[in-house]
Amino acid sequence: MDDDDAPNEALAEFKTKPLGGWGVAQIAVGTGLTVYAVWVGILQPGFRKVPLRLQVPYIPASKAQVDHVMSLFKGRKGGLVDLGSGDGRIVLEAHRQGFTPAVGYELNPWLVRLANFHAWRAGHHDAVSYRREDLWKVDLTECKNITVFLAPSVLSLLQKKLQNELSDDALVVAGRFPFPDWTPCRIEGHGVNRAWAYSMQAQRQHTLKKNDTLTDSNLNNELTKEKGST
């Protein structure tokens, strides 16, 4: 057998031979579990006291995602807050586009350090702020422009906090996943790069209409039951 035939025979054997548990594990490690292990061991410490359903693995926003988020804020002024700011790239871009102050809230200490490093390297370290704080404890009553890149399980719980604390003139922009129960006023991008904008004033109007509809429906059901019992 020629030496050149050895790789081909090995490949044929790989295709036909059952992998088994060890083989699957080797392939999995080579295709991403190592990266996840690094995240768990090094980047996740800030989340260890956070309930599992509220943990959001760090996935950097793409340039397209950042561009779409900022496009939805076009024409607005004032400060901008990023909840779960990760490596800080959205906060940094918000500052470049004139939002002052631009603040990121991130629970993971390693990501806060990474964000500060990126800001320092870009020459804007003194112009932006990254704070290691739990987003559930942040007072948002004075915020007008808010961004979130969070998992659906977190967004469904965050809705109530935002509705309770934000004023009618606030705009919330979600990247990667939309709020499950809200109606966006604008959408930018496609697929994983899509971003959704939510007007708090419009959202409150939608919520009131929904509640009124539910109330009328419940009232009609009660009246129907009463008529049926007489």
TIFIMI-441101 format. One line per 3 residues: their letters; for each residue y, z, x of N, C-alpha, C, O. Coordinates in steps of 0.05 Angstrom, whole numbers. Layout:
REM TIFIMI-441101
a = Y Z X Y Z X Y Z X Y Z X ~ ...
This chain:
REM TIFIMI-441101
mdd = -24 0 17 0 0 0 25 0 18 27 16 37 ~ 44 -18 11 69 -19 27 86 5 20 84 17 -1 ~ 103 12 40 122 34 36 141 28 13 149 46 -2
dda = 147 2 9 166 -5 -12 155 -1 -40 170 2 -59 ~ 127 0 -42 115 4 -68 115 34 -77 111 40 -100 ~ 119 52 -57 117 81 -63 137 90 -84 130 104 -102
pne = 163 82 -81 182 91 -101 176 81 -129 179 96 -148 ~ 166 56 -131 160 45 -157 136 60 -170 137 65 -194 ~ 116 66 -154 93 81 -165 101 109 -173 92 120 -193
ala = 119 121 -157 129 148 -164 144 148 -190 142 166 -207 ~ 160 126 -194 176 124 -218 158 120 -242 162 132 -263 ~ 136 103 -239 117 99 -260 103 124 -268 99 130 -291
efk = 96 140 -248 83 166 -253 101 185 -267 92 199 -285 ~ 127 184 -260 147 202 -273 149 195 -303 152 212 -320 ~ 149 168 -309 152 160 -336 128 167 -354 132 172 -378
tkp = 104 167 -342 80 171 -358 69 199 -358 55 207 -376 ~ 76 214 -337 65 241 -334 81 261 -351 106 260 -351 ~ 67 278 -367 81 298 -382 98 316 -364 89 325 -343
lgg = 122 322 -372 140 338 -355 132 367 -354 133 379 -332 ~ 125 378 -376 119 407 -376 145 423 -375 166 412 -372 ~ 142 449 -379 165 466 -380 181 466 -354 206 465 -355
wgv = 168 467 -331 182 468 -305 197 442 -300 219 442 -290 ~ 185 420 -308 198 394 -304 223 392 -320 244 382 -311 ~ 222 400 -345 245 400 -363 267 418 -352 291 411 -352
aqi = 259 441 -342 279 459 -330 293 447 -306 317 450 -303 ~ 278 433 -289 290 420 -266 310 399 -274 332 398 -262 ~ 303 383 -294 322 362 -303 346 375 -315 368 366 -311
avg = 342 396 -331 364 409 -345 384 420 -325 408 418 -328 ~ 373 433 -304 391 444 -283 407 422 -270 430 426 -264 ~ 393 400 -265 407 378 -251 428 364 -268 444 349 -258
tgl = 427 368 -295 445 354 -312 465 371 -327 477 362 -347 ~ 468 396 -318 490 411 -330 487 441 -333 506 455 -335 ~ 462 451 -332 459 480 -335 471 495 -312 479 518 -315
tvy = 471 483 -289 484 496 -266 513 501 -271 524 522 -265 ~ 526 481 -282 555 484 -289 559 506 -309 577 522 -307 ~ 541 507 -329 543 528 -349 539 555 -337 552 575 -344
avw = 520 557 -319 514 583 -306 539 592 -290 545 616 -290 ~ 552 574 -277 577 581 -263 598 591 -282 612 611 -276 ~ 600 578 -305 619 587 -325 613 616 -335 630 632 -337
vgi = 587 620 -340 579 647 -350 584 668 -329 593 690 -336 ~ 578 662 -304 580 682 -283 608 687 -273 614 709 -264 ~ 624 666 -273 651 668 -260 674 667 -280 692 682 -279
lqp = 672 648 -299 695 643 -316 693 659 -342 714 661 -356 ~ 670 670 -349 667 683 -375 674 712 -376 674 724 -398 ~ 680 726 -354 683 755 -355 703 764 -376 700 786 -388
gfr = 724 749 -381 744 757 -400 733 758 -428 745 770 -446 ~ 710 745 -434 699 743 -461 677 763 -466 666 764 -488 ~ 669 779 -446 645 795 -449 648 816 -470 627 825 -481
kvp = 672 824 -478 676 844 -499 683 831 -526 689 845 -545 ~ 683 804 -526 690 789 -550 665 782 -565 646 773 -552 ~ 664 785 -592 641 778 -607 633 749 -601 650 732 -597
lrl = 607 743 -602 596 717 -595 609 694 -610 616 674 -599 ~ 613 698 -637 624 676 -653 653 670 -646 663 649 -654 ~ 667 689 -632 695 684 -625 698 674 -596 720 669 -587
qvp = 676 671 -582 677 661 -555 680 631 -555 666 617 -570 ~ 697 621 -538 702 592 -536 699 583 -507 716 590 -491 ~ 677 569 -500 673 560 -473 697 543 -464 709 528 -479
yip = 704 546 -438 726 531 -427 720 502 -424 702 494 -408 ~ 734 485 -439 732 456 -436 760 445 -433 776 446 -452 ~ 768 435 -409 795 426 -405 803 404 -424 787 386 -430
ask = 827 405 -433 838 383 -450 842 358 -433 851 359 -411 ~ 834 335 -445 838 310 -431 867 302 -433 883 313 -448 ~ 875 282 -416 902 273 -417 909 261 -444 931 265 -454
aqv = 890 247 -456 895 236 -483 899 258 -504 917 256 -521 ~ 884 279 -502 887 302 -520 915 315 -517 928 320 -537 ~ 923 319 -492 949 330 -487 971 312 -498 990 321 -511
dhv = 969 286 -493 989 267 -503 991 267 -533 1013 266 -544 ~ 968 268 -547 968 268 -576 980 294 -587 995 293 -607 ~ 974 316 -575 986 342 -583 1016 341 -581 1031 348 -599
msl = 1026 332 -558 1055 331 -553 1068 310 -571 1091 314 -578 ~ 1054 289 -578 1066 269 -596 1071 281 -623 1091 273 -636 ~ 1054 299 -632 1057 312 -658 1081 331 -659 1091 338 -680
fkg = 1089 340 -635 1112 358 -633 1138 343 -628 1160 355 -625 ~ 1137 316 -627 1161 300 -621 1183 306 -641 1179 306 -665 ~ 1207 311 -630 1230 316 -646 1235 346 -652 1256 353 -663
rkg = 1217 363 -644 1220 391 -648 1231 405 -623 1228 394 -600 ~ 1243 428 -626 1256 442 -604 1247 471 -604 1232 480 -621 ~ 1257 485 -584 1251 514 -582 1227 520 -564 1220 504 -547
glv = 1215 542 -569 1192 550 -553 1166 540 -563 1164 530 -586 ~ 1145 541 -547 1118 533 -554 1098 553 -544 1100 562 -521 ~ 1079 560 -561 1058 579 -554 1031 565 -556 1025 552 -576
dlg = 1015 568 -535 987 557 -535 968 581 -536 967 597 -518 ~ 952 583 -558 933 604 -562 906 596 -550 894 577 -559 ~ 898 611 -529 874 603 -514 881 580 -495 870 558 -496
sgd = 900 586 -477 913 565 -461 896 554 -438 905 535 -425 ~ 873 566 -432 855 555 -412 869 552 -385 880 572 -375 ~ 868 528 -373 880 524 -347 910 518 -348 922 512 -328
gri = 922 519 -372 951 518 -375 963 491 -376 988 488 -376 ~ 947 469 -378 959 443 -376 977 436 -400 997 421 -397 ~ 971 446 -424 988 440 -447 1014 455 -445 1035 443 -452
vle = 1014 479 -436 1038 495 -432 1056 481 -412 1080 479 -415 ~ 1044 471 -390 1059 458 -369 1072 432 -380 1095 427 -373 ~ 1057 417 -395 1068 392 -406 1090 398 -427 1109 383 -429
ahr = 1086 420 -442 1107 427 -461 1133 433 -447 1155 426 -457 ~ 1131 447 -425 1156 453 -409 1168 427 -399 1193 425 -400 ~ 1152 409 -390 1163 383 -380 1178 368 -402 1197 353 -396
qgf = 1169 372 -427 1182 358 -449 1203 375 -463 1212 367 -484 ~ 1212 396 -450 1235 410 -459 1231 435 -477 1251 446 -487 ~ 1207 443 -481 1202 467 -497 1206 492 -480 1193 496 -459
tpa = 1224 510 -490 1231 534 -475 1234 557 -494 1250 555 -513 ~ 1220 580 -489 1199 583 -468 1173 570 -476 1167 566 -499 ~ 1157 564 -456 1130 554 -459 1111 575 -450 1111 582 -426
vgy = 1094 585 -468 1078 609 -462 1049 603 -470 1043 592 -491 ~ 1031 612 -453 1002 610 -459 990 637 -460 995 654 -443 ~ 973 642 -480 958 667 -482 928 661 -477 916 645 -491
eln = 917 674 -457 889 669 -449 876 696 -441 888 711 -425 ~ 853 701 -452 839 726 -446 825 726 -420 821 747 -407 ~ 816 703 -411 801 701 -386 819 703 -361 836 686 -358
pwl = 815 723 -344 833 727 -321 831 704 -301 851 698 -288 ~ 808 693 -298 805 671 -279 821 646 -287 833 633 -271 ~ 821 641 -313 836 618 -323 866 623 -322 881 604 -317
vrl = 874 648 -326 903 654 -322 911 649 -294 933 638 -289 ~ 895 657 -275 901 651 -246 902 621 -241 919 612 -226 ~ 883 607 -252 882 578 -248 906 565 -260 918 547 -248
anf = 915 574 -283 939 562 -296 963 568 -279 980 550 -276 ~ 966 592 -268 989 598 -251 989 581 -226 1010 573 -216 ~ 965 576 -215 963 559 -192 972 531 -198 987 519 -182
haw = 964 520 -220 972 493 -228 1003 492 -232 1016 473 -224 ~ 1014 513 -244 1043 513 -248 1058 515 -221 1078 503 -218 ~ 1047 532 -203 1059 534 -176 1058 507 -161 1078 499 -149
rag = 1035 494 -163 1032 469 -149 1051 447 -160 1060 430 -146 ~ 1056 449 -187 1074 430 -199 1104 437 -196 1121 422 -204 ~ 1109 461 -184 1136 469 -180 1150 482 -204 1174 483 -205
hhd = 1134 491 -224 1145 502 -248 1135 531 -253 1135 540 -276 ~ 1127 544 -232 1115 571 -235 1134 591 -249 1125 608 -264 ~ 1160 588 -243 1179 607 -254 1189 599 -282 1203 614 -295
avs = 1181 575 -291 1191 565 -316 1171 568 -339 1179 566 -363 ~ 1146 573 -333 1126 576 -354 1114 604 -352 1117 618 -331 ~ 1100 613 -373 1088 640 -372 1060 639 -383 1054 628 -405
yrr = 1041 651 -368 1013 653 -376 1006 683 -378 1008 697 -358 ~ 999 692 -401 994 720 -405 965 726 -413 954 712 -430 ~ 954 745 -400 926 753 -407 927 772 -430 929 796 -427
edl = 924 761 -454 925 777 -478 906 765 -499 900 741 -499 ~ 896 783 -516 879 775 -538 896 762 -560 915 774 -570 ~ 889 737 -566 906 722 -585 907 736 -613 926 731 -628
wkv = 887 752 -620 887 766 -645 908 788 -646 916 797 -668 ~ 917 797 -623 937 818 -622 965 808 -616 984 824 -614 ~ 968 782 -612 994 771 -606 1011 769 -631 1001 759 -652
dlt = 1036 778 -630 1054 776 -653 1066 748 -653 1080 740 -635 ~ 1061 733 -674 1069 705 -676 1093 701 -695 1100 678 -701 ~ 1105 722 -704 1126 720 -725 1150 703 -717 1163 692 -733
eck = 1156 702 -691 1179 688 -681 1172 660 -671 1189 645 -661 ~ 1146 652 -672 1138 627 -661 1142 604 -681 1137 607 -705 ~ 1151 582 -671 1155 558 -687 1137 535 -681 1131 518 -698
nit = 1127 534 -656 1109 512 -647 1085 525 -634 1087 538 -614 ~ 1061 520 -646 1037 533 -637 1015 512 -633 1011 495 -650 ~ 1001 514 -611 978 496 -606 953 513 -603 953 536 -594
vfl = 930 502 -612 904 515 -610 883 494 -603 882 473 -616 ~ 866 500 -583 842 485 -577 819 505 -579 810 515 -559 ~ 809 509 -603 790 530 -608 767 519 -625 769 498 -637
aps = 744 534 -625 721 526 -640 725 531 -670 741 547 -678 ~ 711 515 -686 714 518 -716 710 546 -726 723 555 -744 ~ 691 561 -714 686 589 -723 710 607 -718 714 625 -734
vls = 725 601 -698 749 616 -692 772 607 -710 788 623 -720 ~ 775 581 -714 796 570 -730 795 580 -759 816 585 -771 ~ 771 583 -770 768 592 -797 779 621 -800 788 628 -822
llq = 777 637 -779 788 664 -780 817 665 -773 832 682 -783 ~ 826 646 -757 854 646 -748 873 637 -770 896 644 -769 ~ 863 623 -789 880 613 -811 896 635 -824 920 633 -829
kkl = 882 657 -830 895 679 -844 917 692 -828 938 698 -838 ~ 912 696 -802 932 707 -784 957 689 -783 979 699 -785 ~ 953 663 -781 976 645 -779 991 645 -805 1016 644 -805
qne = 978 644 -827 992 644 -853 1007 670 -858 1028 670 -870 ~ 997 692 -848 1010 718 -852 1034 721 -834 1053 735 -841 ~ 1034 709 -810 1055 714 -791 1075 692 -786 1098 698 -779
lsd = 1068 667 -791 1086 645 -785 1105 640 -808 1099 644 -831 ~ 1129 631 -800 1149 624 -820 1144 595 -831 1128 581 -819 ~ 1158 588 -852 1153 562 -865 1160 539 -847 1149 517 -850
dal = 1179 543 -828 1187 520 -811 1170 518 -786 1177 502 -768 ~ 1148 533 -784 1130 531 -761 1111 507 -764 1104 499 -786 ~ 1104 496 -741 1085 474 -740 1061 482 -722 1066 491 -699
vva = 1037 479 -732 1013 486 -717 998 460 -711 994 444 -729 ~ 991 456 -686 976 432 -678 949 441 -666 948 457 -647 ~ 928 430 -677 901 436 -668 889 412 -654 891 389 -663
grf = 876 417 -631 863 395 -616 833 399 -616 823 421 -617 ~ 819 376 -616 790 375 -614 776 382 -640 758 368 -648 ~ 785 403 -654 774 410 -681 796 417 -700 816 430 -692
pfp = 795 408 -725 815 414 -745 810 442 -758 788 452 -756 ~ 830 453 -771 826 477 -787 809 469 -811 815 450 -824 ~ 788 484 -816 769 476 -837 780 476 -865 771 460 -882
dwt = 800 493 -872 809 495 -899 838 486 -903 849 490 -924 ~ 850 474 -882 877 466 -884 880 436 -887 861 421 -879 ~ 902 427 -897 908 398 -900 929 390 -880 952 399 -881
pcr = 922 372 -861 942 364 -841 964 347 -852 960 332 -871 ~ 988 349 -840 1010 331 -849 1011 306 -831 1022 286 -839 ~ 999 308 -807 998 284 -790 973 287 -772 963 308 -766
ieg = 963 263 -764 940 262 -746 945 242 -724 956 220 -730 ~ 938 248 -700 941 230 -677 914 227 -663 899 246 -660 ~ 907 202 -655 884 198 -639 858 194 -655 859 194 -680
hgv = 836 190 -641 810 185 -653 789 201 -638 792 208 -615 ~ 767 207 -653 744 220 -640 751 247 -628 766 263 -640 ~ 740 253 -605 745 279 -592 773 282 -583 782 305 -577
nra = 789 261 -581 817 263 -572 836 267 -595 860 267 -591 ~ 826 270 -619 843 272 -643 857 299 -643 847 320 -634 ~ 881 299 -654 897 324 -658 908 324 -686 916 303 -697
way = 910 348 -698 919 351 -726 944 369 -727 944 390 -714 ~ 965 361 -741 989 377 -744 990 389 -772 983 376 -792 ~ 998 415 -774 999 429 -800 1026 441 -804 1035 458 -788
smq = 1040 433 -825 1065 446 -832 1059 471 -848 1044 470 -868 ~ 1069 494 -839 1063 519 -853 1075 519 -881 1062 531 -899 ~ 1098 507 -885 1109 506 -912 1091 490 -931 1085 499 -953
aqr = 1082 467 -922 1064 450 -938 1038 464 -943 1026 462 -964 ~ 1028 478 -922 1002 491 -924 1003 514 -945 984 518 -960 ~ 1025 529 -945 1028 550 -965 1029 538 -993 1018 550 -1012
qht = 1042 515 -996 1043 502 -1023 1015 494 -1032 1007 497 -1055 ~ 999 483 -1012 972 475 -1019 955 499 -1027 939 498 -1046 ~ 959 521 -1013 944 546 -1018 951 557 -1046 933 566 -1061
lkk = 977 557 -1053 986 567 -1079 974 550 -1101 965 560 -1121 ~ 974 523 -1098 963 506 -1118 933 510 -1121 923 511 -1144 ~ 920 514 -1099 891 519 -1100 885 545 -1114 866 547 -1130
ndt = 901 566 -1108 896 592 -1121 902 591 -1151 888 603 -1167 ~ 924 576 -1158 931 573 -1186 908 558 -1201 901 566 -1224 ~ 897 538 -1188 875 523 -1200 850 541 -1205 838 540 -1226
ltd = 844 557 -1185 822 576 -1187 827 597 -1209 808 604 -1224 ~ 852 606 -1210 859 626 -1231 855 614 -1259 844 627 -1277 ~ 866 590 -1262 863 576 -1289 834 572 -1296 826 575 -1319
snl = 818 564 -1275 790 559 -1280 775 585 -1288 759 585 -1307 ~ 782 607 -1274 769 632 -1281 777 642 -1309 761 653 -1324 ~ 803 637 -1316 813 645 -1343 798 629 -1364 791 640 -1385
nne = 795 603 -1360 781 587 -1379 752 595 -1383 741 595 -1405 ~ 740 603 -1360 712 612 -1362 710 638 -1378 691 642 -1394 ~ 729 656 -1374 729 681 -1389 733 676 -1419 720 689 -1436
ltk = 752 658 -1426 757 652 -1454 732 639 -1467 726 645 -1490 ~ 718 622 -1451 694 609 -1462 672 630 -1467 658 629 -1487 ~ 670 649 -1449 650 671 -1453 656 687 -1477 638 695 -1492
ekg = 682 693 -1481 690 709 -1504 685 695 -1530 675 707 -1550 ~ 690 669 -1531 685 653 -1555 655 652 -1561 646 653 -1584 ~ 639 650 -1540 610 649 -1543 598 675 -1553 577 674 -1566
st = 611 697 -1547 600 723 -1555 608 732 -1583 597 751 -1594 ~ 628 717 -1595 638 725 -1622 623 709 -1643 628 713 -1667
